[in-house]
């Protein structure tokens, strides 16, 4: 199942376009599990939170080393 083409412009405006990468998989899962729409939305948002946390960890500055003697 593919997401609606209408989702792309909205996701870009909301800075959620990375959601589109996994949305097809999540739609299939939701349909297979007969997931309520609220649960589906929570799942998609949790994916995005996880992705952003991973990105922020990768881009976090390295801790400064203290050289106290």
Backbone as a ProteinNet text record, in pm:
[ID]
protein_1_A
[PRIMARY]
XXXXXXXXXXXXXXXXXXXXXXXXXXXXXXXXXXXXXXXXXXXXXXXXXXXXXXXXXXXXXXXXXXXXX
[TERTIARY]
85.2	0	89.3	56.1	134.8	59.8	134.2	68.2	10.9	-85.1	-148.3	-46.5	-50	40	16.5	-100.3	-130.9	-52.4	2.4	76.2	210.1	272.4	406.6	412.9	329.9	341.1	315.4	219.1	189.2	303.5	360.7	469.7	592.2	615.3	727.6	703.7	582.3	550.6	566.2	532.6	541.8	677.5	768.9	903	895.2	803	784.4	807.4	873	889.5	962.1	1051.9	1112	1010.1	894.8	789.1	750.1	758.9	718.3	803.1	926.1	1014.4	958.7	890.6	839.6	686.7	622	476.1	410	461.8	403.2	405.2	520.2	532.7	435	423.5	334.3	187.8	152.9	16.2	-18.9	74.5	52.1	34.8	122.9	114.5	-19.2	-59.4	-186.3	-304.6	-301.3	-411.2	-411.5	-294	-283.8	-331.4	-296	-331.7	-464.6	-532.1	-659.2	-644	-536.8	-497.5	-592.2	-638	-718.5	-634.8	-699.9	-627.8	-542.2	-588.6	-510.1	-379.4	-385.6	-264.8	-169.5	-225.1	-143.5	-70.7	-142.5	-81.2	28.7	3	104.2	228	209.1	320.4	405.2	340.4	411.9	486.9	423.4	489.9	606.4	589.9	699.2	818.8	790.8	898.6	976	903.4	968.3	1046.8	994.2	1067.2	1197.3	1189.6	1307.8	1410.5	1364	1454.4	1524	1448.8	1508	1607.5	1579.3	1674	1804.2	1794.8	1914.6	1995.2	1926.5	1994.9	2063.6	1996.6	2055.6	2177	2175.2	2290.9	2408.7	2383	2490.8	2551	2470.2	2517.8	2555.3	2549.2	2584.3	2735.2	2776.8	2920.6	2985.5	3108.1	3182.6	3208	3202.4	3228.8	3374.6	3391.9	3527.2	3599.2	3723.3	3804.5	3869.2	3862.2	3927.1	4067	4162.8	4302	4357.8	4280.3	4326.2	4427.6	4531.4	4633.7	4650.2
-118.3	0	123.9	218.2	340.2	456.6	549.9	668.3	754.8	831.8	922.8	1025.7	1059.1	1164.3	1299.3	1315.2	1440.2	1452.3	1341.6	1344.3	1415.7	1408	1464.9	1615.7	1696.4	1841.2	1880	1816.3	1847	1806.1	1689.6	1643.8	1733.4	1786.9	1878.9	2008.1	2062	2185.7	2168.2	2051.1	2024.8	1969.9	1960.8	1905.5	1762	1686.5	1545.7	1455.3	1505.8	1426	1293.3	1278.5	1146.3	1038	1079	982.4	903.1	966.5	901.2	777.8	773.1	659.6	528.3	534.4	412.3	404	503.3	508.3	388.8	346.2	231	106.8	83.4	-33.2	-24	95.1	113.9	99.5	143.1	126.5	-21.2	-99.4	-243.6	-307.3	-273.6	-327.9	-292.4	-168.3	-123.4	-199.8	-222.3	-295.4	-441.5	-504.4	-645	-665.1	-571.6	-584	-517.2	-466.1	-394.8	-290.5	-213.8	-115.6	4.8	48.5	171.7	290.4	389.2	503.2	575.9	583.3	648.6	573	440.3	359.9	375.2	381.5	401.1	534.9	639.6	771.5	772	711.6	704.3	629.1	522.9	444.4	526.8	596.6	678.4	791.9	854.6	962.8	910.1	793.3	732.9	701.9	657.6	635.6	765.3	874.2	1002.3	1052	1034.8	1073.4	994	865.1	779.4	822.9	851.3	895.3	1025.7	1119.7	1248.5	1232.7	1143.8	1119.9	1061.6	970.5	912.1	1017.9	1105.4	1211.3	1307.4	1343.3	1438.7	1378.2	1249	1183.7	1185.2	1158.3	1158.1	1296.2	1400.9	1536.8	1610.1	1542.6	1606.3	1629.2	1741.4	1766.1	1666.7	1633.7	1542.3	1613.4	1538.8	1602.4	1649.7	1759.6	1814	1733.1	1704.2	1630.4	1728	1695.7	1779.2	1723.5	1811.7	1769.7	1828.1	1819.2	1869.3	1772.8	1828.6	1743.8	1776.1
0	0	0	-82.8	-94.8	-32.4	28.4	83.6	-28.2	4.7	-90.6	-139.1	-267.7	-318.2	-249.9	-192.5	-121.4	7.7	58.1	184.4	171.4	55.9	38.4	63.3	-3.4	20.4	166.4	228.9	369.2	459.7	432.7	518.1	503.9	385.4	365.6	442.7	433.1	505.5	656	706.2	850	891.8	795.1	818	868.3	809.2	844	723.7	620.9	498.9	521.3	620.9	642.2	679.1	728.2	760.2	635.7	520.4	395.5	365.3	418.3	393.6	449.1	561.2	625	624.6	568.9	575.7	506.8	393.2	322.5	410.7	474.7	563.3	679.5	735.4	850	810	689.3	641.6	626.1	572.6	557.9	695.3	788.6	924.1	988.8	974.8	1035.1	977.7	848.2	785.2	830.1	834.1	875.1	1018.2	1104.9	1246.6	1280.6	1179	1200.4	1311.2	1298	1398.1	1395.4	1509.9	1514.1	1465.8	1410.3	1353.5	1456.7	1579.3	1684.8	1708	1711.8	1730.5	1612.2	1491.1	1371.8	1379	1415	1425.2	1530.9	1644.9	1750.6	1702.9	1627.6	1574.7	1478	1387.1	1289.1	1359.2	1455.4	1528.5	1613.1	1671.8	1748.3	1657.9	1536.2	1438.7	1415.2	1398.5	1370.7	1490.6	1609.8	1730.4	1739.3	1716.4	1719.6	1615.4	1495.1	1388.7	1426.7	1481	1519.1	1633.7	1727.4	1836.9	1782.9	1687.9	1627.3	1553.7	1481.7	1407.8	1505.1	1613.5	1707.6	1778	1804.2	1866.4	1770.2	1642.4	1543	1523.5	1541	1517.7	1646.3	1757.1	1884	1888.5	1943.6	1952.9	2049.8	2021	2108.9	2241.9	2351.6	2481.7	2488.6	2556.5	2574.3	2679.9	2654.8	2751.8	2847.4	2972.9	3074.4	3097.1	3097.5	3118.9	3247.4	3351	3481	3540.5	3597.4	3659.3	3803.2
[MASK]
+++++++++++++++++++++++++++++++++++++++++++++++++++++++++++++++++++++

